[in-house]
Amino acid sequence: MPNKVYSGAINACEAFLVDVEIDVSYGLPGFTIVGLPDAAVNEARERVRAAIKNNGIELPPRKIIINLAPADKKKEGSSLDLPLAISLLSALEKIPISFSNDFLFYGEMSLDGTLKHTKSVLPMAILAKEKKFKGIVIPFENYAEAISIPGISVHAFNNIKEIISAFNSNQGFPNYSEKFKITRKLTENSSSIDFSEIIGHLNAKRALEIAASGGHNLLMNGFPGTGKTMLAKAFPKILPDLDFDESIETTKIYSIKGLLPPESGLLSKPPFRSPHHTISDIALIGGGKHPSPGEVSLAHNGVLFLDEIPEFKRSVLEVLREPLTDGKVTISRAVQTLNFPARFSLIAAMNPCPCGFYGDSEKSCQCSAQNLKKYRQKISGPLLDRIDLQIHVPRIDYEEYFKKCSVETSEVILKRVIRARKRQKIRRMGEKNYLNAFIPSNAIHEKIKLNPESETLLLKANKAFFLSPRSHEKIIRIAQTIADLDDSSEIKTPHVAEAIQFRVNENFL
């Protein structure tokens, strides 16, 4: 009767259970893996064979067949090395079969049996908890990542010899919980630029504060060197830390992509992704031969910054429509449809023209009408309509650099942002995406109430600027965020007026 060991594999951003079944019988000696393994899984035969031999265990000259069930789902990567080795060791009675069935095994193995840092461990720990396993057995370098999930026993080892010894002893598994009382948190995404270091730009700082408070998108238009990039890079410092659920969601994506360093735990700071303008649409949105998350998913619960946005290919920018609207990416293939989370704040910057000086009173523009039209057509009307806040970043007067005036720090602004988000969370109690930017269209009039004067002003703006229904809704959402920052229980006329100012800008198409 075949022995069975449990492991897992990744489909999009979710893990699914894999039964590793092994049959050792008499016949022509061989080692075969079936069940749609990719090249890396097939190569595991040689890694497992060498690792077991180098730890003093000789494989008998038998016919070995390993089946990975469900057999109709593709299994990828080197993370099945450990469960393959455990299944073979249990079949050879080197490990008690009853023990090996109680755990989920996951990890890459070297030729000497050393367990190496492996990606996608976090979703495997979640899977082990959902399937009610006694625990998960992983490489030691992934321990801090896996113990982030409460309610699951995590057993980490340095090599296959330690696992064999632990399963055959009465002393139980090693416990590293004292060493990892506090889960390590990655903080490399935190910004080093403080808002107090940025001179002037009060209007831009206000727009960034509103964007941070309500999760809104922002586009900055201005001449070269006015500080657009610096403002964008200071933005993460006024974003609150991720809560536990957001940390799990975001870290899971980074774990699947293999971007978590060894011995690291949950992401605590909102991610800040800034891809180069030469990026392809697949790299930005996700997909590929073996579909994986793209930059928009890596920015989930954080920020996607596109500097010089007209320099990106138009086809690349157009794929942003779905995540900006739905907060997710759908990748369709012939045999399956995959969904990747992608709810982020888009911060973009651009010059008014290719040379950068169109409309400048100090420097003349050198661009032809044709080049200007081609440059601006990179950003389509539907995409621009999805960007909530659109502001002009002017040039700072030279004398302003020498003025001594008190400037708010990022810490002061962050406190207001946290307070505004708290109001939104209370107002939309029980809802996962509670920020104003994510209020569904069919719930806007139920969740947000304007007083008669505000409604009148918004109606006039609709008629004057020919606003689309989407723009109308975005102004209401922005006005609600401004009211939250003002600690106001109702949306007043000044709130709507400021929202219109940020939404309707003569410097844009």
RODO-2510 file (C-alpha; in nm, 4 decimals, decimal comma):
residues 509
     n   res          X          Y          Z
     1     m     0,0000     0,0000     0,0000
     2     p     0,1460     0,3414    -0,0973
     3     n     0,2623     0,5737     0,1810
     4     k     0,1388     0,9322     0,1873
     5     v     0,3020     1,2583     0,3000
     6     y     0,1421     1,6025     0,2796
     7     s     0,2804     1,9189     0,1261
     8     g     0,1486     2,2133    -0,0736
     9     a     0,1864     2,4140    -0,3933
    10     i     0,0938     2,7639    -0,5084
    11     n    -0,1845     2,8635    -0,7458
    12     a    -0,1887     3,2429    -0,7981
    13     c    -0,1672     3,3781    -0,4407
    14     e    -0,3231     3,0812    -0,2657
    15     a    -0,1801     2,7471    -0,1524
    16     f    -0,3439     2,4117    -0,2173
    17     l    -0,2781     2,0752    -0,0564
    18     v    -0,0578     1,8235    -0,2367
    19     d    -0,0628     1,4533    -0,1447
    20     v     0,2814     1,3017    -0,1993
    21     e     0,2126     0,9315    -0,2517
    22     i     0,5006     0,6859    -0,2872
    23     d     0,5152     0,3226    -0,3952
    24     v     0,8340     0,1176    -0,3631
    25     s     0,8139    -0,2190    -0,5357
    26     y     1,0238    -0,4858    -0,6996
    27     g     1,1017    -0,4323    -1,0637
    28     l     1,3444    -0,2488    -1,2852
    29     p     1,5167     0,0081    -1,0566
    30     g     1,4052     0,3629    -1,1237
    31     f     1,2762     0,6828    -0,9671
    32     t     0,9705     0,8378    -1,1346
    33     i     0,7640     1,1438    -1,0350
    34     v     0,4163     1,1852    -1,1858
    35     g     0,1375     1,4381    -1,1296
    36     l     0,2315     1,7305    -1,3582
    37     p     0,5735     1,8153    -1,2076
    38     d     0,7737     2,0932    -1,3713
    39     a     1,1471     2,0664    -1,4429
    40     a     1,2485     2,1783    -1,0923
    41     v     1,0267     1,9131    -0,9301
    42     n     1,1598     1,6425    -1,1642
    43     e     1,5164     1,7407    -1,0761
    44     a     1,4279     1,6857    -0,7091
    45     r     1,4837     1,3146    -0,7708
    46     e     1,8591     1,3688    -0,7920
    47     r     1,8693     1,6140    -0,4992
    48     v     1,6710     1,3760    -0,2762
    49     r     1,8721     1,0714    -0,3837
    50     a     2,2037     1,2490    -0,3116
    51     a     2,0832     1,4017     0,0191
    52     i     1,9685     1,0650     0,1551
    53     k     2,2877     0,8897     0,0417
    54     n     2,5081     1,1626     0,1929
    55     n     2,3357     1,1107     0,5279
    56     g     2,4269     0,7438     0,5432
    57     i     2,1108     0,5846     0,4017
    58     e     2,1397     0,3651     0,0944
    59     l     1,8463     0,3470    -0,1434
    60     p     1,7534    -0,0132    -0,2321
    61     p     1,7496    -0,1119    -0,6009
    62     r     1,3723    -0,0847    -0,6283
    63     k     1,1154     0,0710    -0,8578
    64     i     1,0105     0,4004    -0,6917
    65     i     0,7042     0,5901    -0,8117
    66     i     0,5913     0,9160    -0,6502
    67     n     0,2540     1,0676    -0,7378
    68     l     0,1691     1,4298    -0,6652
    69     a    -0,2072     1,4620    -0,6219
    70     p    -0,4205     1,6291    -0,7438
    71     a    -0,2588     1,5062    -1,0616
    72     d    -0,4272     1,7647    -1,2874
    73     k    -0,2652     2,0707    -1,1213
    74     k     0,0831     2,1901    -1,2125
    75     k     0,3475     2,1568    -0,9368
    76     e     0,6357     2,4035    -0,9627
    77     g     0,9605     2,4868    -0,7874
    78     s     1,2076     2,3169    -0,5566
    79     s     0,9972     2,3380    -0,2402
    80     l     0,8771     1,9777    -0,2761
    81     d     1,2293     1,8441    -0,2048
    82     l     1,1585     1,7930     0,1648
    83     p     0,8211     1,6149     0,1331
    84     l     0,9659     1,3908    -0,1387
    85     a     1,2537     1,2999     0,0918
    86     i     1,0202     1,2396     0,3882
    87     s     0,7927     1,0171     0,1783
    88     l     1,0903     0,8098     0,0679
    89     l     1,2281     0,7855     0,4241
    90     s     0,8886     0,6780     0,5582
    91     a     0,8616     0,4134     0,2845
    92     l     1,2066     0,2852     0,3909
    93     e     1,0836     0,2863     0,7550
    94     k     1,3456     0,5391     0,8622
    95     i     1,0662     0,7668     0,9895
    96     p     0,7415     0,6479     1,1563
    97     i     0,4601     0,6678     0,9030
    98     s     0,2056     0,7739     1,1657
    99     f     0,4116     1,0841     1,2508
   100     s     0,4767     1,1868     0,8927
   101     n     0,1022     1,1994     0,8208
   102     d     0,0399     1,4567     1,0959
   103     f     0,2520     1,7337     0,9481
   104     l     0,2790     1,9428     0,6333
   105     f     0,6325     1,9373     0,4911
   106     y     0,7750     2,2129     0,2762
   107     g     1,1277     2,3171     0,1831
   108     e     1,4175     2,3047    -0,0603
   109     m     1,7104     2,0757     0,0083
   110     s     2,0743     2,0762    -0,0996
   111     l     2,2754     1,7683    -0,1981
   112     d     2,4120     1,7215     0,1559
   113     g     2,0629     1,7348     0,3097
   114     t     2,0798     2,0969     0,4297
   115     l     1,7420     2,2724     0,4237
   116     k     1,7580     2,6031     0,2377
   117     h     1,5527     2,9206     0,2641
   118     t     1,2348     2,8611     0,0611
   119     k     0,9756     3,0971    -0,0806
   120     s     0,5979     3,0680    -0,0229
   121     v     0,6287     2,9401     0,3352
   122     l     0,3755     3,1889     0,4756
   123     p     0,0839     3,0674     0,2594
   124     m     0,1851     2,7091     0,3470
   125     a     0,1577     2,7879     0,7189
   126     i    -0,1903     2,9285     0,6535
   127     l    -0,2802     2,6125     0,4605
   128     a    -0,1529     2,3889     0,7441
   129     k    -0,3732     2,5780     0,9887
   130     e    -0,6801     2,5572     0,7626
   131     k    -0,6321     2,1817     0,7103
   132     k    -0,5840     2,1276     1,0873
   133     f    -0,2404     1,9665     1,0734
   134     k    -0,0515     1,9254     1,3991
   135     g     0,2231     2,1418     1,2579
   136     i     0,4385     2,2385     0,9634
   137     v     0,7990     2,1270     0,9091
   138     i     1,0164     2,3822     0,7266
   139     p     1,3768     2,5080     0,6943
   140     f     1,5073     2,6970     0,9959
   141     e     1,5614     3,0170     0,7959
   142     n     1,1831     3,0367     0,7359
   143     y     1,0892     2,9968     1,1027
   144     a     1,0204     3,3656     1,1772
   145     e     0,7985     3,3867     0,8705
   146     a     0,5847     3,0841     0,9599
   147     i     0,5277     3,1637     1,3296
   148     s     0,3512     3,4821     1,2228
   149     i     0,0415     3,2632     1,1832
   150     p    -0,1162     3,1952     1,5241
   151     g    -0,2617     2,8544     1,6051
   152     i    -0,0128     2,6371     1,4155
   153     s     0,2960     2,4586     1,5529
   154     v     0,6061     2,5391     1,3504
   155     h     0,9003     2,2982     1,3523
   156     a     1,2149     2,4238     1,1819
   157     f     1,5292     2,2253     1,1080
   158     n     1,8684     2,2897     0,9543
   159     n     1,9033     1,9569     0,7732
   160     i     1,7381     1,6238     0,7028
   161     k     1,9461     1,4467     0,9715
   162     e     1,7846     1,6635     1,2435
   163     i     1,4382     1,5690     1,1145
   164     i     1,5160     1,1962     1,1189
   165     s     1,6514     1,2283     1,4736
   166     a     1,3501     1,4312     1,5953
   167     f     1,0955     1,1862     1,4513
   168     n     1,2727     0,8878     1,6054
   169     s     1,3362     1,0343     1,9534
   170     n     1,1087     1,0846     2,2509
   171     q     1,2357     1,4338     2,3210
   172     g     1,0045     1,6030     2,0733
   173     f     1,0847     1,8794     1,8293
   174     p     1,3142     2,1745     1,9043
   175     n     1,1417     2,4927     2,0210
   176     y     1,2750     2,8269     1,9001
   177     s     0,9885     3,0401     2,0312
   178     e     1,2130     3,2069     2,2916
   179     k     1,4473     3,3263     2,0193
   180     f     1,1591     3,4586     1,8119
   181     k     0,9330     3,6054     2,0813
   182     i     0,8893     3,9124     1,8622
   183     t     0,8449     3,8405     1,4933
   184     r     1,0985     4,0277     1,2866
   185     k     0,9459     4,2926     1,0676
   186     l     1,0872     4,4269     0,7448
   187     t     1,1155     4,8047     0,7467
   188     e     1,3242     4,8687     0,4358
   189     n     1,0234     5,0294     0,2655
   190     s     1,0087     5,3169     0,5143
   191     s     1,1063     5,6539     0,3682
   192     s     1,4048     5,8523     0,4907
   193     i     1,2619     6,1819     0,3591
   194     d     1,0623     6,3873     0,6105
   195     f     0,7997     6,6395     0,5035
   196     s     0,9790     6,9044     0,7099
   197     e     1,2737     6,8752     0,4702
   198     i     1,0601     6,9813     0,1738
   199     i     1,0427     7,3576     0,1315
   200     g     0,7111     7,5093     0,0256
   201     h     0,4638     7,3029    -0,1790
   202     l     0,1847     7,3415     0,0766
   203     n    -0,0792     7,2497    -0,1813
   204     a     0,1045     6,9323    -0,2827
   205     k     0,1595     6,8331     0,0799
   206     r    -0,2103     6,8826     0,1477
   207     a    -0,2980     6,6622    -0,1503
   208     l    -0,0621     6,3896    -0,0276
   209     e    -0,2171     6,4078     0,3198
   210     i    -0,5644     6,3624     0,1698
   211     a    -0,4389     6,0734    -0,0457
   212     a    -0,2870     5,9015     0,2574
   213     s    -0,5985     5,9524     0,4691
   214     g    -0,8483     5,8139     0,2198
   215     g    -0,6371     5,5803     0,0036
   216     h    -0,6767     5,8056    -0,3009
   217     n    -0,4693     5,8156    -0,6199
   218     l    -0,2685     6,1277    -0,7047
   219     l    -0,1112     6,2703    -1,0196
   220     m     0,1404     6,5563    -0,9955
   221     n     0,2156     6,7722    -1,2976
   222     g     0,4997     7,0223    -1,2915
   223     f     0,8187     7,1522    -1,4506
   224     p     1,1433     6,9519    -1,4112
   225     g     1,3140     6,9858    -1,0745
   226     t     1,0151     7,1190    -0,8813
   227     g     1,0244     6,8334    -0,6285
   228     k     0,7589     6,5901    -0,7531
   229     t     0,9746     6,2817    -0,6997
   230     m     1,0869     6,3984    -0,3558
   231     l     0,7265     6,4549    -0,2519
   232     a     0,6323     6,1067    -0,3698
   233     k     0,9224     5,9452    -0,1840
   234     a     0,8237     6,1263     0,1359
   235     f     0,4684     5,9918     0,1057
   236     p     0,5277     5,6522     0,2784
   237     k     0,6301     5,8326     0,5974
   238     i     0,2747     5,9613     0,6497
   239     l     0,1167     5,6192     0,5947
   240     p     0,0144     5,4216     0,9060
   241     d     0,1694     5,0812     0,9693
   242     l    -0,0147     4,7809     0,8294
   243     d    -0,2530     4,6044     1,0658
   244     f    -0,2179     4,2282     1,1167
   245     d    -0,4538     4,1232     0,8370
   246     e    -0,2924     4,3658     0,5916
   247     s     0,0530     4,2412     0,6940
   248     i    -0,0497     3,8823     0,6240
   249     e    -0,1970     3,9737     0,2827
   250     t     0,1059     4,1766     0,1739
   251     t     0,3743     3,9486     0,3166
   252     k     0,2113     3,6492     0,1500
   253     i     0,2666     3,8090    -0,1916
   254     y     0,6313     3,8853    -0,1123
   255     s     0,6759     3,5308     0,0172
   256     i     0,5367     3,3830    -0,3054
   257     k     0,7700     3,6028    -0,5119
   258     g     1,0680     3,4978    -0,2970
   259     l     1,1402     3,8562    -0,1876
   260     l     1,1556     3,7883     0,1870
   261     p     1,5133     3,7588     0,3188
   262     p     1,6038     3,4656     0,5477
   263     e     1,4802     3,4892     0,9085
   264     s     1,2407     3,7745     0,8321
   265     g     0,8801     3,8033     0,9448
   266     l     0,5818     4,0117     0,8449
   267     l     0,6004     4,3391     0,6567
   268     s     0,5035     4,6153     0,8946
   269     k     0,5265     4,9134     0,6586
   270     p     0,3109     4,9695     0,3488
   271     p     0,5149     4,8649     0,0431
   272     f     0,6438     5,1353    -0,1913
   273     r     0,7057     5,0127    -0,5456
   274     s     0,8648     5,2351    -0,8094
   275     p     0,9115     5,0430    -1,1380
   276     h     1,1183     5,1876    -1,4236
   277     h     0,9324     5,3222    -1,7260
   278     t     1,0762     5,0425    -1,9440
   279     i     0,8711     4,7817    -1,7547
   280     s     0,6535     4,5451    -1,9594
   281     d     0,2811     4,5058    -1,9076
   282     i     0,3274     4,1496    -1,7750
   283     a     0,5905     4,2626    -1,5224
   284     l     0,3578     4,5408    -1,4066
   285     i     0,0284     4,3547    -1,3943
   286     g     0,1478     3,9963    -1,3404
   287     g     0,1122     3,6798    -1,5444
   288     g     0,3688     3,5108    -1,7657
   289     k     0,4203     3,1468    -1,8619
   290     h     0,3874     3,0503    -1,4961
   291     p     0,1578     3,3337    -1,3713
   292     s     0,2978     3,5217    -1,0737
   293     p     0,2182     3,8584    -0,9082
   294     g     0,3410     4,1756    -1,0772
   295     e     0,4357     4,5176    -0,9431
   296     v     0,0731     4,6180    -0,8819
   297     s     0,0306     4,3178    -0,6508
   298     l     0,3615     4,3867    -0,4768
   299     a     0,2180     4,7340    -0,4058
   300     h    -0,0947     4,5810    -0,2448
   301     n    -0,1925     4,7793     0,0681
   302     g     0,0792     5,0291    -0,0212
   303     v     0,1933     5,2652    -0,2943
   304     l     0,2716     5,2280    -0,6644
   305     f     0,4812     5,5248    -0,7790
   306     l     0,5128     5,5896    -1,1520
   307     d     0,7663     5,8649    -1,2144
   308     e     0,7454     6,0350    -1,5549
   309     i     0,4261     5,8440    -1,6290
   310     p     0,4002     5,9518    -1,9976
   311     e     0,7324     5,7736    -2,0609
   312     f     0,5633     5,4386    -1,9898
   313     k     0,4199     5,2548    -2,2884
   314     r     0,0526     5,3277    -2,3374
   315     s    -0,0257     4,9538    -2,3404
   316     v     0,1431     4,9239    -1,9993
   317     l    -0,0576     5,2107    -1,8513
   318     e    -0,3877     5,0808    -1,9839
   319     v    -0,3582     4,7567    -1,7849
   320     l    -0,3859     4,9698    -1,4706
   321     r    -0,7556     5,0288    -1,5328
   322     e    -0,8742     4,7040    -1,3703
   323     p    -0,6720     4,7239    -1,0469
   324     l    -0,7517     5,0941    -1,0037
   325     t    -1,1227     5,0120    -1,0301
   326     d    -1,1550     4,6665    -0,8723
   327     g    -0,8474     4,6340    -0,6501
   328     k    -0,7471     4,3073    -0,8134
   329     v    -0,5940     4,1641    -1,1305
   330     t    -0,7531     3,8826    -1,3294
   331     i    -0,5216     3,6698    -1,5447
   332     s    -0,7105     3,4438    -1,7866
   333     r    -0,5535     3,1373    -1,9434
   334     a    -0,6951     2,8526    -2,1506
   335     v    -0,7225     2,6156    -1,8536
   336     q    -0,7773     2,8538    -1,5613
   337     t    -0,8429     3,2084    -1,4423
   338     l    -0,6235     3,3505    -1,1662
   339     n    -0,6847     3,6482    -0,9381
   340     f    -0,4098     3,8543    -0,7736
   341     p    -0,4836     4,1220    -0,5093
   342     a    -0,3838     4,4738    -0,6183
   343     r    -0,5409     4,7434    -0,4007
   344     f    -0,2942     5,0304    -0,3814
   345     s    -0,2599     5,4070    -0,3974
   346     l    -0,1212     5,5236    -0,7304
   347     i     0,1140     5,8212    -0,7045
   348     a     0,2270     5,9462    -1,0455
   349     a     0,4379     6,2376    -1,1660
   350     m     0,4758     6,3962    -1,5068
   351     n     0,6097     6,6987    -1,6901
   352     p     0,3715     6,9130    -1,8965
   353     c     0,5553     6,8191    -2,2194
   354     p     0,8616     6,6224    -2,3425
   355     c     1,1025     6,9114    -2,2813
   356     g     0,9230     6,9937    -1,9568
   357     f     0,8550     7,3655    -1,9987
   358     y     0,5169     7,3940    -2,1723
   359     g     0,3331     7,6837    -2,0102
   360     d     0,6417     7,8075    -1,8239
   361     s     0,6743     8,1856    -1,8068
   362     e     1,0519     8,1690    -1,7561
   363     k     1,1619     7,9115    -2,0152
   364     s     1,0157     7,8610    -2,3588
   365     c     0,8903     7,5186    -2,4690
   366     q     1,0834     7,3555    -2,7535
   367     c     0,8240     7,0875    -2,8360
   368     s     0,6285     7,0776    -3,1587
   369     a     0,2502     7,0505    -3,1487
   370     q     0,2747     6,6941    -3,2794
   371     n     0,5213     6,5868    -3,0061
   372     l     0,3096     6,7526    -2,7382
   373     k    -0,0034     6,5739    -2,8603
   374     k     0,1767     6,2379    -2,8761
   375     y     0,3191     6,2906    -2,5264
   376     r    -0,0161     6,3687    -2,3686
   377     q    -0,1953     6,0888    -2,5513
   378     k     0,0154     5,8384    -2,3566
   379     i    -0,2313     5,8940    -2,0701
   380     s    -0,5787     5,8118    -2,1956
   381     g    -0,8909     5,9898    -2,0767
   382     p    -1,0357     5,6807    -1,9020
   383     l    -0,7101     5,6277    -1,7095
   384     l    -0,6879     5,9943    -1,6100
   385     d    -1,0501     5,9808    -1,4963
   386     r    -0,9568     5,7031    -1,2509
   387     i    -0,6976     5,9217    -1,0744
   388     d    -0,8689     6,1011    -0,7860
   389     l    -0,6404     6,3984    -0,7153
   390     q    -0,4702     6,5934    -0,9938
   391     i    -0,2469     6,8826    -0,8934
   392     h     0,0069     7,1211    -1,0418
   393     v     0,3428     7,1437    -0,8629
   394     p     0,4842     7,4920    -0,9267
   395     r     0,8443     7,6044    -0,9220
   396     i     0,9640     7,7330    -0,5816
   397     d     1,0950     8,0908    -0,5686
   398     y     1,4675     8,1058    -0,5006
   399     e     1,4151     8,3410    -0,2042
   400     e     1,1937     8,0817    -0,0356
   401     y     1,4942     7,8564     0,0248
   402     f     1,6326     8,1124     0,2716
   403     k     1,3122     8,1812     0,4614
   404     k     1,3037     8,0474     0,8152
   405     c     0,9574     7,9176     0,8901
   406     s     0,8144     7,6303     1,0907
   407     v     0,7273     7,3314     0,8718
   408     e     0,5177     7,0360     0,9837
   409     t     0,7000     6,7088     1,0253
   410     s     0,5786     6,3805     0,8817
   411     e     0,5004     6,2654     1,2372
   412     v     0,2513     6,5496     1,2888
   413     i     0,0803     6,4783     0,9548
   414     l     0,0748     6,1045     1,0299
   415     k    -0,1231     6,1655     1,3488
   416     r    -0,3939     6,3446     1,1491
   417     v    -0,3962     6,0656     0,8902
   418     i    -0,4404     5,8013     1,1615
   419     r    -0,7230     6,0010     1,3186
   420     a    -0,9003     6,0386     0,9830
   421     r    -0,8655     5,6672     0,9076
   422     k    -1,0062     5,5839     1,2499
   423     r    -1,3210     5,7820     1,1669
   424     q    -1,3568     5,5887     0,8403
   425     k    -1,3103     5,2553     1,0151
   426     i    -1,5818     5,3381     1,2692
   427     r    -1,8176     5,4607     0,9982
   428     r    -1,7721     5,1433     0,7922
   429     m    -1,7459     4,9054     1,0852
   430     g    -1,7001     4,5425     0,9836
   431     e    -1,5937     4,6180     0,6250
   432     k    -1,2483     4,5096     0,5125
   433     n    -1,1694     4,7950     0,2716
   434     y    -1,2988     5,0804     0,4830
   435     l    -1,1078     5,3729     0,3301
   436     n    -1,3141     5,6325     0,1457
   437     a    -1,1445     5,5657    -0,1881
   438     f    -1,2735     5,2084    -0,1817
   439     i    -1,6415     5,2785    -0,1100
   440     p    -1,8382     5,0964    -0,3843
   441     s    -2,0362     5,3113    -0,6251
   442     n    -2,3650     5,1534    -0,5192
   443     a    -2,2978     5,2461    -0,1561
   444     i    -2,1784     5,6056    -0,1940
   445     h    -2,5137     5,7746    -0,1331
   446     e    -2,5824     5,5395     0,1576
   447     k    -2,2444     5,5908     0,3279
   448     i    -2,1800     5,9572     0,2460
   449     k    -2,4254     6,2404     0,3119
   450     l    -2,3878     6,5913     0,1714
   451     n    -2,5778     6,8875     0,3126
   452     p    -2,8007     7,0869     0,0703
   453     e    -2,5398     7,3609     0,0136
   454     s    -2,2729     7,1033    -0,0720
   455     e    -2,5049     6,9244    -0,3141
   456     t    -2,5823     7,2545    -0,4870
   457     l    -2,2116     7,3349    -0,5288
   458     l    -2,1389     6,9885    -0,6662
   459     l    -2,4263     7,0174    -0,9140
   460     k    -2,2853     7,3485    -1,0404
   461     a    -1,9408     7,1882    -1,0798
   462     n    -2,0935     6,9017    -1,2794
   463     k    -2,2515     7,1440    -1,5227
   464     a    -1,9498     7,3741    -1,5458
   465     f    -1,6836     7,1079    -1,6000
   466     f    -1,8924     6,8320    -1,7677
   467     l    -1,7866     6,5794    -1,5037
   468     s    -1,8300     6,2097    -1,5691
   469     p    -2,0264     6,0013    -1,3163
   470     r    -1,6925     5,8570    -1,2000
   471     s    -1,5505     6,2058    -1,1415
   472     h    -1,8684     6,3026    -0,9565
   473     e    -1,8282     6,0045    -0,7223
   474     k    -1,4581     6,0689    -0,6704
   475     i    -1,5251     6,4280    -0,5649
   476     i    -1,7728     6,2982    -0,3052
   477     r    -1,5155     6,0486    -0,1732
   478     i    -1,2427     6,3155    -0,1585
   479     a    -1,4796     6,5573     0,0176
   480     q    -1,5562     6,2895     0,2777
   481     t    -1,1822     6,2406     0,3399
   482     i    -1,1339     6,6157     0,3816
   483     a    -1,4237     6,6214     0,6281
   484     d    -1,2625     6,3340     0,8202
   485     l    -0,9365     6,5279     0,8406
   486     d    -1,1381     6,8242     0,9671
   487     d    -1,3081     6,6041     1,2329
   488     s    -1,6405     6,7051     1,0836
   489     s    -1,9474     6,4828     1,1146
   490     e    -2,0899     6,6246     0,7905
   491     i    -1,9532     6,7277     0,4530
   492     k    -1,9648     7,1057     0,4316
   493     t    -1,9332     7,3400     0,1362
   494     p    -1,5600     7,4143     0,1928
   495     h    -1,4895     7,0398     0,1871
   496     v    -1,6598     6,9981    -0,1505
   497     a    -1,4946     7,3135    -0,2864
   498     e    -1,1485     7,1846    -0,1943
   499     a    -1,2293     6,8439    -0,3441
   500     i    -1,3350     7,0074    -0,6718
   501     q    -1,0131     7,2092    -0,6764
   502     f    -0,8041     6,8910    -0,6485
   503     r    -1,0159     6,7053    -0,9021
   504     v    -1,0565     6,9703    -1,1737
   505     n    -0,7207     7,1112    -1,2827
   506     e    -0,6575     7,3198    -1,5916
   507     n    -0,3059     7,1791    -1,6250
   508     f    -0,4400     6,8386    -1,7264
   509     l    -0,6102     6,7047    -2,0360
***
